[in-house]
Amino acid sequence: MDVVSVPKNTLMLIAGAVWCVAGAMVALVGLPLEVRLAPENLLLVPLAVVIFLAFYRLVFSRLVRKHTRRIRAVPEERLPAWRFFNAGSWAVMLVMMIGGMTLRVSHAVPDWAIAFFYSGLGVALFLCGLRFLAVFARKDSNSSWKLQAFVTPKTISD
């Protein structure tokens, strides 16, 4: 089976892009609500900061370090592009996406709660995406960008 494989460090670029896009999408749900509702609910901004700090420091920063160490520890120099996450992280991402969409569509959670939670979560996720991009940039700072070095087909035997 042909699979797209990339150099290990390119997984950091992919992870950074995925995390930044996901963080931006989440923040784009929460921040407009935050701006609209915060003048009437003065606690929304401090609550968003608490959520941001909790997720940035206690969850996402740790995941950036964990995945960076895991990828660097793999002996192969090229890996399938989806290996920036392990199976458990893909499952958590799927559950979070389905859960978040379900809560919003069902209107089970009020807008003020979505506002502060999504604002803090989205910004934390986006900034940790930037951390992945920084890991990628530091590793490749002395090398030239060559497209053929990023993506080449690789045959994996069954």
N, CA, C and O of each residue as an XYZ file, in Angstrom:
632
protein
N       0.847     -1.174      0.000
C       0.000      0.000      0.000
C       0.889      1.231      0.000
O       1.846      1.299      0.770
N       0.587      2.213     -0.856
C       1.346      3.457     -0.884
C       0.816      4.409      0.186
O      -0.390      4.609      0.329
N       1.748      4.983      0.924
C       1.395      5.902      1.989
C       2.283      7.129      1.858
O       3.444      7.025      1.462
N       1.737      8.280      2.190
C       2.549      9.488      2.186
C       3.364      9.502      3.474
O       2.817      9.496      4.576
N       4.668      9.519      3.310
C       5.542      9.585      4.479
C       6.305     10.904      4.424
O       6.567     11.458      3.357
N       6.643     11.374      5.595
C       7.333     12.657      5.714
C       8.471     12.496      6.713
O       8.442     11.591      7.547
N       9.471     13.367      6.634
C      10.500     13.350      7.672
C       9.859     13.601      9.034
O       8.854     14.305      9.138
N      10.442     13.028     10.061
C       9.876     13.153     11.409
C       9.609     14.596     11.786
O       8.557     14.901     12.348
N      10.533     15.485     11.490
C      10.336     16.870     11.899
C       9.150     17.518     11.189
O       8.533     18.435     11.733
N       8.825     17.056      9.990
C       7.680     17.608      9.271
C       6.379     17.286      9.993
O       5.387     17.993      9.817
N       6.368     16.226     10.805
C       5.191     15.951     11.623
C       4.905     17.108     12.572
O       3.749     17.357     12.914
N       5.947     17.815     13.000
C       5.758     18.988     13.867
C       5.038     20.103     13.093
O       4.182     20.798     13.640
N       5.396     20.258     11.821
C       4.729     21.245     10.974
C       3.252     20.887     10.796
O       2.379     21.749     10.900
N       2.985     19.615     10.527
C       1.602     19.169     10.344
C       0.815     19.341     11.639
O      -0.304     19.853     11.622
N       1.391     18.918     12.756
C       0.714     19.068     14.045
C       0.436     20.538     14.334
O      -0.661     20.888     14.767
N       1.415     21.393     14.099
C       1.222     22.821     14.334
C       0.102     23.386     13.489
O      -0.715     24.165     13.978
N       0.057     23.002     12.227
C      -1.000     23.495     11.341
C      -2.373     23.000     11.798
O      -3.331     23.771     11.842
N      -2.466     21.718     12.136
C      -3.744     21.150     12.583
C      -4.201     21.823     13.878
O      -5.366     22.201     14.004
N      -3.281     21.974     14.842
C      -3.651     22.587     16.116
C      -4.020     24.055     15.936
O      -4.961     24.532     16.571
N      -3.305     24.776     15.090
C      -3.632     26.189     14.865
C      -5.005     26.335     14.200
O      -5.798     27.188     14.598
N      -5.283     25.516     13.201
C      -6.588     25.581     12.532
C      -7.699     25.214     13.517
O      -8.716     25.904     13.586
N      -7.514     24.140     14.271
C      -8.531     23.733     15.247
C      -8.729     24.820     16.302
O      -9.863     25.143     16.655
N      -7.633     25.383     16.804
C      -7.735     26.441     17.806
C      -8.443     27.664     17.265
O      -9.262     28.268     17.957
N      -8.130     28.037     16.025
C      -8.788     29.189     15.412
C     -10.281     28.925     15.243
O     -11.096     29.815     15.488
N     -10.647     27.724     14.831
C     -12.064     27.404     14.652
C     -12.821     27.465     15.977
O     -13.934     27.989     16.035
N     -12.229     26.938     17.026
C     -12.867     26.973     18.347
C     -12.955     28.418     18.848
O     -13.996     28.842     19.350
N     -11.871     29.163     18.709
C     -11.861     30.554     19.157
C     -12.869     31.396     18.371
O     -13.482     32.306     18.929
N     -13.042     31.101     17.088
C     -14.000     31.858     16.280
C     -15.451     31.591     16.674
O     -16.341     32.360     16.309
N     -15.693     30.528     17.402
C     -17.017     30.298     17.983
C     -17.136     31.087     19.291
O     -18.144     31.750     19.532
N     -16.100     31.009     20.129
C     -16.177     31.606     21.458
C     -15.957     33.101     21.519
O     -16.687     33.797     22.226
N     -14.972     33.618     20.798
C     -14.620     35.037     20.933
C     -15.736     36.000     20.524
O     -15.959     36.984     21.230
N     -16.449     35.764     19.417
C     -17.558     36.680     19.107
C     -18.635     36.686     20.198
O     -19.194     37.735     20.517
N     -18.923     35.506     20.768
C     -19.874     35.452     21.883
C     -19.319     36.202     23.088
O     -20.047     36.927     23.766
N     -18.041     36.025     23.347
C     -17.382     36.704     24.477
C     -17.491     38.223     24.316
O     -17.843     38.925     25.264
N     -17.195     38.720     23.139
C     -17.250     40.165     22.887
C     -18.684     40.677     23.044
O     -18.909     41.753     23.599
N     -19.634     39.909     22.557
C     -21.038     40.334     22.628
C     -21.584     40.286     24.055
O     -22.343     41.167     24.458
N     -21.201     39.255     24.824
C     -21.800     39.034     26.137
C     -21.004     39.610     27.311
O     -21.567     39.830     28.383
N     -19.723     39.852     27.126
C     -18.871     40.286     28.245
C     -19.300     41.600     28.888
O     -19.209     41.719     30.110
N     -19.762     42.587     28.133
C     -20.158     43.827     28.811
C     -21.266     43.626     29.857
O     -21.315     44.349     30.852
N     -22.156     42.647     29.634
C     -23.233     42.378     30.589
C     -22.832     41.341     31.626
O     -23.457     41.255     32.684
N     -21.805     40.556     31.343
C     -21.352     39.480     32.234
C     -19.864     39.670     32.503
O     -19.024     39.114     31.796
N     -19.546     40.442     33.509
C     -18.158     40.841     33.749
C     -17.237     39.679     34.116
O     -16.016     39.815     34.043
N     -17.799     38.552     34.504
C     -16.964     37.405     34.864
C     -16.497     36.591     33.656
O     -15.634     35.726     33.802
N     -17.045     36.849     32.475
C     -16.691     36.029     31.307
C     -15.218     36.135     30.936
O     -14.601     35.120     30.613
N     -14.644     37.314     30.971
C     -13.232     37.471     30.598
C     -12.318     36.765     31.603
O     -11.441     36.008     31.187
N     -12.495     36.989     32.932
C     -11.648     36.233     33.869
C     -11.843     34.720     33.761
O     -10.885     33.962     33.910
N     -13.060     34.282     33.506
C     -13.289     32.839     33.338
C     -12.576     32.307     32.094
O     -12.025     31.206     32.122
N     -12.582     33.075     31.006
C     -11.862     32.665     29.798
C     -10.364     32.570     30.071
O      -9.695     31.670     29.563
N      -9.837     33.493     30.869
C      -8.412     33.461     31.217
C      -8.105     32.217     32.040
O      -7.079     31.573     31.823
N      -8.977     31.871     32.976
C      -8.775     30.660     33.786
C      -8.780     29.418     32.899
O      -7.918     28.550     33.037
N      -9.744     29.332     31.993
C      -9.800     28.185     31.069
C      -8.545     28.145     30.208
O      -7.952     27.083     30.019
N      -8.140     29.299     29.687
C      -6.923     29.360     28.880
C      -5.728     28.827     29.665
O      -5.014     27.943     29.191
N      -5.512     29.363     30.865
C      -4.352     28.948     31.658
C      -4.400     27.468     32.001
O      -3.379     26.782     31.945
N      -5.576     26.972     32.353
C      -5.704     25.556     32.703
C      -5.363     24.665     31.514
O      -4.574     23.729     31.644
N      -5.952     24.950     30.361
C      -5.699     24.102     29.196
C      -4.303     24.309     28.624
O      -3.660     23.349     28.197
N      -3.828     25.549     28.612
C      -2.495     25.800     28.058
C      -1.423     25.135     28.912
O      -0.563     24.421     28.395
N      -1.476     25.368     30.214
C      -0.412     24.877     31.100
C      -0.558     23.398     31.440
O       0.429     22.663     31.443
N      -1.784     22.956     31.726
C      -1.981     21.614     32.275
C      -2.295     20.544     31.239
O      -2.131     19.356     31.515
N      -2.739     20.941     30.063
C      -3.131     19.941     29.073
C      -2.305     20.069     27.799
O      -1.495     19.193     27.496
N      -2.502     21.145     27.054
C      -1.932     21.234     25.714
C      -0.414     21.345     25.696
O       0.229     20.721     24.852
N       0.180     22.119     26.601
C       1.649     22.220     26.638
C       2.272     20.861     26.924
O       3.301     20.503     26.351
N       1.646     20.122     27.804
C       2.146     18.773     28.107
C       2.033     17.861     26.897
O       2.916     17.043     26.640
N       0.930     18.009     26.148
C       0.773     17.191     24.948
C       1.798     17.545     23.876
O       2.292     16.661     23.175
N       2.118     18.822     23.744
C       3.161     19.221     22.789
C       4.474     18.530     23.155
O       5.140     17.956     22.294
N       4.845     18.589     24.439
C       6.092     17.934     24.871
C       6.022     16.425     24.669
O       6.979     15.814     24.194
N       4.889     15.822     25.030
C       4.732     14.366     24.916
C       4.867     13.912     23.466
O       5.605     12.971     23.174
N       4.151     14.583     22.550
C       4.194     14.170     21.150
C       5.556     14.472     20.522
O       6.029     13.707     19.682
N       6.179     15.559     20.914
C       7.514     15.872     20.398
C       8.502     14.780     20.820
O       9.269     14.282     19.996
N       8.482     14.411     22.104
C       9.378     13.337     22.580
C       9.071     12.018     21.885
O       9.986     11.297     21.487
N       7.781     11.698     21.735
C       7.384     10.429     21.112
C       7.868     10.362     19.670
O       8.409      9.341     19.246
N       7.680     11.435     18.916
C       8.092     11.450     17.512
C       9.605     11.365     17.390
O      10.121     10.625     16.553
N      10.314     12.115     18.214
C      11.788     12.083     18.161
C      12.353     10.729     18.546
O      13.434     10.358     18.090
N      11.630      9.978     19.389
C      12.123      8.683     19.858
C      11.950      7.573     18.826
O      12.583      6.524     18.946
N      11.117      7.779     17.826
C      10.903      6.754     16.797
C      12.184      6.621     15.981
O      12.721      7.627     15.519
N      12.686      5.393     15.794
C      13.961      5.234     15.086
C      13.893      5.564     13.591
O      14.896      5.989     13.017
N      12.743      5.382     12.953
C      12.628      5.674     11.528
C      12.734      7.188     11.302
O      12.291      7.989     12.125
N      13.332      7.549     10.169
C      13.466      8.970      9.826
C      12.235      9.513      9.124
O      12.002     10.721      9.136
N      11.443      8.639      8.512
C      10.226      9.050      7.798
C       9.054      8.280      8.384
O       9.155      7.089      8.678
N       7.939      8.985      8.547
C       6.744      8.380      9.137
C       5.512      8.803      8.347
O       5.531      9.830      7.669
N       4.433      8.013      8.431
C       3.186      8.445      7.796
C       2.746      9.801      8.363
O       2.943     10.081      9.545
N       2.158     10.623      7.522
C       1.824     11.996      7.889
C       0.859     12.081      9.072
O       0.899     13.062      9.813
N       0.012     11.103      9.268
C      -0.961     11.145     10.364
C      -0.362     10.764     11.717
O      -1.057     10.824     12.731
N       0.906     10.374     11.753
C       1.523      9.925     13.003
C       1.925     11.064     13.938
O       2.594     10.822     14.943
N       1.526     12.321     13.624
C       1.802     13.393     14.572
C       0.984     13.192     15.850
O       1.328     13.734     16.900
N      -0.105     12.408     15.761
C      -0.887     11.987     16.924
C      -0.758     10.490     17.071
O      -0.551      9.780     16.087
N      -0.878     10.007     18.292
C      -1.012      8.570     18.492
C      -2.505      8.241     18.516
O      -3.333      9.150     18.459
N      -2.854      6.980     18.597
C      -4.263      6.561     18.504
C      -5.103      7.192     19.607
O      -6.229      7.622     19.358
N      -4.570      7.252     20.812
C      -5.321      7.837     21.924
C      -5.645      9.303     21.697
O      -6.748      9.749     22.013
N      -4.707     10.052     21.157
C      -4.942     11.472     20.900
C      -5.949     11.685     19.780
O      -6.752     12.617     19.838
N      -5.915     10.828     18.760
C      -6.935     10.914     17.716
C      -8.314     10.657     18.315
O      -9.275     11.338     17.959
N      -8.425      9.679     19.225
C      -9.714      9.367     19.862
C     -10.201     10.538     20.710
O     -11.382     10.884     20.666
N      -9.304     11.149     21.481
C      -9.685     12.296     22.314
C     -10.163     13.443     21.432
O     -11.168     14.083     21.741
N      -9.456     13.707     20.339
C      -9.849     14.786     19.438
C     -11.244     14.522     18.861
O     -12.066     15.436     18.786
N     -11.506     13.300     18.461
C     -12.810     12.943     17.900
C     -13.919     13.137     18.936
O     -14.964     13.708     18.624
N     -13.699     12.668     20.154
C     -14.699     12.808     21.216
C     -14.941     14.279     21.540
O     -16.085     14.690     21.733
N     -13.873     15.075     21.602
C     -14.029     16.504     21.888
C     -14.810     17.209     20.772
O     -15.671     18.045     21.049
N     -14.513     16.877     19.529
C     -15.222     17.513     18.413
C     -16.703     17.141     18.422
O     -17.563     18.014     18.303
N     -16.998     15.868     18.560
C     -18.395     15.416     18.559
C     -19.125     15.979     19.778
O     -20.262     16.439     19.668
N     -18.473     15.942     20.931
C     -19.092     16.475     22.149
C     -19.372     17.962     22.048
O     -20.453     18.415     22.424
N     -18.414     18.727     21.546
C     -18.590     20.167     21.415
C     -19.693     20.527     20.444
O     -20.513     21.404     20.716
N     -19.710     19.844     19.305
C     -20.764     20.120     18.325
C     -22.139     19.740     18.873
O     -23.113     20.467     18.677
N     -22.212     18.610     19.553
C     -23.481     18.160     20.128
C     -23.998     19.158     21.156
O     -25.184     19.488     21.156
N     -23.117     19.645     22.036
C     -23.540     20.616     23.045
C     -24.032     21.909     22.410
O     -25.035     22.472     22.846
N     -23.337     22.380     21.388
C     -23.751     23.629     20.739
C     -25.060     23.466     19.988
O     -25.953     24.304     20.110
N     -25.186     22.390     19.210
C     -26.388     22.187     18.388
C     -27.613     21.919     19.269
O     -28.717     22.360     18.949
N     -27.418     21.205     20.366
C     -28.547     20.867     21.243
C     -28.966     22.034     22.130
O     -30.028     21.992     22.752
N     -28.140     23.071     22.190
C     -28.389     24.227     23.061
C     -28.509     23.810     24.529
O     -29.214     24.450     25.310
N     -27.809     22.725     24.897
C     -27.808     22.246     26.274
C     -26.963     23.145     27.180
O     -27.088     23.096     28.404
N     -26.114     23.957     26.577
C     -25.229     24.843     27.338
C     -25.535     26.274     26.897
O     -25.643     26.543     25.701
N     -25.674     27.190     27.855
C     -25.986     28.579     27.472
C     -24.813     29.254     26.750
O     -23.658     28.859     26.906
N     -25.139     30.280     25.957
C     -24.123     30.994     25.181
C     -23.006     31.557     26.051
O     -21.849     31.557     25.630
N     -23.318     32.038     27.252
C     -22.273     32.627     28.093
C     -21.226     31.576     28.472
O     -20.046     31.901     28.605
N     -21.650     30.311     28.647
C     -20.699     29.250     28.982
C     -19.849     28.883     27.769
O     -18.645     28.660     27.885
N     -20.491     28.824     26.609
C     -19.747     28.572     25.370
C     -18.733     29.694     25.163
O     -17.601     29.439     24.751
N     -19.130     30.926     25.444
C     -18.277     32.096     25.201
C     -16.953     31.978     25.944
O     -15.896     32.032     25.316
N     -16.982     31.820     27.247
C     -15.715     31.818     27.985
C     -14.942     30.528     27.787
O     -13.712     30.545     27.726
N     -15.659     29.390     27.683
C     -14.951     28.121     27.553
C     -14.272     28.013     26.193
O     -13.089     27.679     26.122
N     -14.995     28.288     25.120
C     -14.425     28.190     23.782
C     -13.351     29.244     23.540
O     -12.376     28.982     22.836
N     -13.518     30.437     24.117
C     -12.496     31.469     23.952
C     -11.176     31.017     24.565
O     -10.135     31.061     23.908
N     -11.216     30.587     25.810
C      -9.995     30.137     26.480
C      -9.398     28.902     25.842
O      -8.187     28.830     25.631
N     -10.240     27.932     25.535
C      -9.780     26.682     24.920
C      -9.184     26.931     23.540
O      -8.114     26.409     23.226
N      -9.857     27.717     22.720
C      -9.387     27.971     21.361
C      -8.053     28.689     21.323
O      -7.174     28.330     20.540
N      -7.893     29.710     22.170
C      -6.621     30.444     22.193
C      -5.498     29.541     22.699
O      -4.387     29.579     22.170
N      -5.778     28.733     23.717
C      -4.758     27.809     24.235
C      -4.341     26.802     23.169
O      -3.151     26.532     23.002
N      -5.294     26.256     22.460
C      -5.006     25.288     21.402
C      -4.198     25.936     20.279
O      -3.240     25.346     19.780
N      -4.586     27.146     19.884
C      -3.866     27.860     18.828
C      -2.418     28.130     19.240
O      -1.501     27.901     18.451
N      -2.203     28.610     20.457
C      -0.836     28.920     20.907
C       0.027     27.668     21.020
O       1.230     27.723     20.764
N      -0.567     26.552     21.396
C       0.222     25.316     21.423
C       0.509     24.820     20.014
O       1.519     24.154     19.790
N      -0.354     25.130     19.069
C      -0.041     24.870     17.662
C       1.190     25.653     17.243
O       2.048     25.139     16.525
N       1.273     26.905     17.694
C       2.469     27.712     17.413
C       3.709     27.095     18.054
O       4.805     27.204     17.506
N       3.550     26.455     19.196
C       4.699     25.780     19.828
C       5.201     24.629     18.953
O       6.409     24.445     18.808
N       4.286     23.860     18.375
C       4.698     22.809     17.428
C       5.436     23.417     16.242
O       6.455     22.885     15.801
N       4.925     24.528     15.728
C       5.585     25.187     14.602
C       6.970     25.685     14.996
O       7.885     25.668     14.172
N       7.140     26.125     16.229
C       8.457     26.561     16.701
C       9.424     25.380     16.782
O      10.602     25.516     16.452
N       8.927     24.223     17.222
C       9.771     23.020     17.249
C      10.217     22.687     15.826
O      11.386     22.378     15.596
N       9.295     22.749     14.882
C       9.632     22.491     13.488
C      10.672     23.487     12.982
O      11.650     23.091     12.348
N      10.471     24.767     13.254
C      11.366     25.814     12.739
C      12.765     25.700     13.337
O      13.753     25.897     12.630
N      12.860     25.390     14.603
C      14.183     25.251     15.227
C      14.967     24.113     14.608
O      16.174     24.234     14.397
N      14.304     23.017     14.317
C      14.986     21.853     13.747
C      15.450     22.131     12.326
O      16.531     21.697     11.928
N      14.633     22.858     11.551
C      14.943     23.091     10.142
C      15.570     24.454      9.877
O      15.638     24.881      8.725
N      16.025     25.140     10.911
C      16.502     26.513     10.721
C      17.742     26.596      9.831
O      17.975     27.632      9.210
N      18.533     25.541      9.755
C      19.752     25.579      8.951
C      19.634     24.835      7.633
O      20.621     24.701      6.910
N      18.453     24.352      7.309
C      18.312     23.597      6.064
C      17.399     24.343      5.103
O      16.568     25.153      5.515
N      17.565     24.062      3.832
C      16.724     24.720      2.835
C      15.406     23.958      2.704
O      15.326     22.767      3.005
N      14.403     24.653      2.258
C      13.094     24.047      2.078
C      13.036     23.422      0.695
O      13.091     24.129     -0.311
N      12.926     22.120      0.640
C      12.810     21.416     -0.624
C      11.555     20.569     -0.565
O      11.410     19.728      0.323
N      10.653     20.784     -1.499
C       9.384     20.067     -1.483
C       9.593     18.564     -1.507
O       8.897     17.841     -0.795
N      10.520     18.081     -2.296
C      10.713     16.640     -2.376
C      11.202     16.051     -1.058
O      11.046     14.850     -0.832
N      11.783     16.858     -0.190
C      12.217     16.367      1.120
C      11.039     16.253      2.072
O      11.117     15.523      3.061
N       9.942     16.963      1.793
C       8.798     16.945      2.696
C       7.898     15.744      2.460
O       7.542     15.042      3.406
N       7.533     15.504      1.227
C       6.543     14.471      0.947
C       7.030     13.598     -0.194
O       7.295     14.081     -1.294
N       7.144     12.315      0.079
C       7.446     11.359     -0.969
C       6.634     10.103     -0.712
O       6.433      9.731      0.444
N       6.161      9.438     -1.766
C       5.418      8.205     -1.531
C       6.363      7.128     -1.003
O       7.534      7.055     -1.377
N       5.817      6.307     -0.134
C       6.589      5.205      0.432
C       5.703      3.961      0.365
O       4.503      4.029      0.632
N       6.281      2.868      0.021
C       5.522      1.627     -0.048
C       5.703      0.885      1.270
O       6.820      0.647      1.730
N       4.571      0.529      1.858
C       4.591     -0.254      3.090
C       4.049     -1.619      2.743
O       2.959     -1.742      2.186
N       4.796     -2.626      3.067
C       4.316     -3.990      2.766
C       3.296     -4.411      3.802
O       3.405     -4.053      4.975
N       2.313     -5.166      3.370
C       1.237     -5.622      4.268
C       1.723     -6.709      5.187
O       0.957     -7.211      6.009
